[in-house]
Amino acid sequence: MKALCWQGKENVRVETVDDPKILNPHDAVIRITRTAICGSDLHLYNGFIPTLEPGDILGHEFMGEVVETGREVSRVKPGDRVVVPFTIACGQCHFCKNQLWSLCDNTNPNAWLAEKFFGFSPSGLFGYSHMTGGYAGGQAQYARVPFVDVGALKVPDGIPDEQVLFLSDIFPTGYMGAENCNIKPGDVVAIWGCGPVGQFAIRSAYMLGAEKVIAIDRFPERLKLARAAKADIINYDEVDDVIDELKWMTGGRGPDACIDAVGMEAHGHGIPAMYDSTKQALKISFDRPLVLRQAIQACRKGGVVSIPGVYGGFVDKIPFGAAMNKGLTMRMGQTHMMRYMQPLLDRVQKGDIDPSFVITHRLSLEEAPLGYKMFRDKEQACIKVVLDPWKEPLAA
Amino acid sequence: MTIKTSSNNDRHQFGKKSSRIRTASSLAAGAALAAVAKSRRGWSRWAFVLGSGYLVYRGVTARQRPETGAVRVAFTIEKSPEEVFRFLSEPSNWRQALPEFTIDSTADVIRIKLQTPAAILESDAEITDRAEGSFIAWRSLPGALEHRGVVRLRPAAGNRGTELSVAMEYAMPAGAIARGLASLSGHDPEQLVRETLRRIKQLLEAGEIPTTAGQPSGHRGAKGTALRFVFREQPGEIPGEPARLAGD
């Protein structure tokens, strides 16, 4: 089959590889019909995530049709149309039983490696380096899905792929980011990052009863999409001070909750940004926590900082004095997918939201390397790239 | 309980093979440093000379020095102590938990064999004490490898299942270099115990051991192949032997 393989920093290419097969009794093999490039894939593309190897297949947002199942699989059968969550969970450990699906104990074959970094290992993930298990990802024509009975969301025919594909990651991720804010009537939520996750966080915050969402970014097309969801916007290239701006916009209180939907590759201006970029280039630190610092500083006293943005390692110069003395609550984590997939599918089916609004580019798998570059550099007003692994590329 | 001594051949076999390789690698490293020392000047030359001399010394004396240590690992499993104990009492379940080992057991003696890159490690052990659902104590029978310890099972508070722990002491005739190499290939005693307990937990809770061995990948290249050695992928199931769970 064809698959998108990482070969080095800024070097991804489509290669012909073996088809996946059943390796464990709870596995299934999926024929992938649609897949997407995620913002967190860019951290892999830019070489910021350790423990990636040349030849690893990337991709963790995918859906398709079940073609083969292992002998212990019962809920799902060949022919079923499923969306696959990016986290892999066994369903039987303490964490799974307590709905903390992205913390599963039993799905990371390289748990020893994650333990070296984190103390304890979270669940295995598709296509996200060997620290999370080294599972072959879904930017390919087929994928092997472990514990398919626990994870896979069955979707009915008649609803297009593009409307349900994002239940694999970004919609639940934005939703959990908003849910973690503990939104009360009258609350103002500030969201840094108007990429796809931020866009879903904006809409989810309103679904959860926010009075007002303030969205922060610098790319016009992304701000425009945020405004389309009735968010007020801040273009940080055009204002003097984001934190002052937020204070002004919230009657001097500050936002009740702040969502960091940017993570470790934050972009900014001034000395803090230069400090972070230099350290990252020198490989002293992995992460650039500009947004995290701003969110802590901007948040009102007693408020919530919610962090769906991905971080990998250590961060510097966090205003923890501000966080402690303002009595902030911080909530974070990889998305507990299995909590949200069915309820959000219900919302899509009811017509509350059509997730395909984020898609700006539809490419073939062969064009994926182009898609990565375009997505990373925000060329051509790119917001979200969806790939069809079976489409022939347009003739050059 | 009858005591069965392992044959004398075993001791010599182990000592000879592994110490040869250990000695050789130490001497080779020492020689390499000496060669580098020749091309350097001043204080750095002396640093290399001292380093190479040390390695040569260690290579020569390696076989005489035993390595002793203690290991302490605990995992919590979402099953009752009785279920966990039943699982542990069945030696064939150990084959899933310790896939690189060959385990043969009679009523009294458990023989464990491990193939490492450097040597074949063999050890006979006996159960010295046990209490149903509570603990199993073992010790090695006379041989090159000495080890003894206790596997304990305690109910985890708050209805969280069982705290399964292993406390073990060991002595093996191996120098620090061999131990470092062992650590790299995952055969460090602490790693062995930790990964064994982890696999027991995975078998009991999830019914399988997570794996990526056999999955597709793109072109690995030289660097990728070298990294393969570090990120060695565990097999999930031993072919032909389905995982057996407590209660089966």
Interface residues (C-beta under 8 A of the other chain):
Chain A: M1 A3 C5 W6 Q7 R13 E15 V17 D18 D19 P20 K21 L23 N24 P25 H26 T51 E53 P54 G55 D56 I57 E72 I88 C90 G91 Q92 C93 H94 K97 D105 N106 T107 N108 P109 N110 A111 W112 L113 G124 H130 G133 G134 Y135 A136 A140 R144 P146 F147
Chain B: T76 E78 R160 G161 Q191 R194 E195 R198 K201 Q202 E205 A206 G207 E208 I209 P210 T211 T212 A213 G214 Q215 P216 S217 G218 H219 R220 G221 K223 G224 L227 R228 F231 E233 Q234 G236 E237 P242 A243
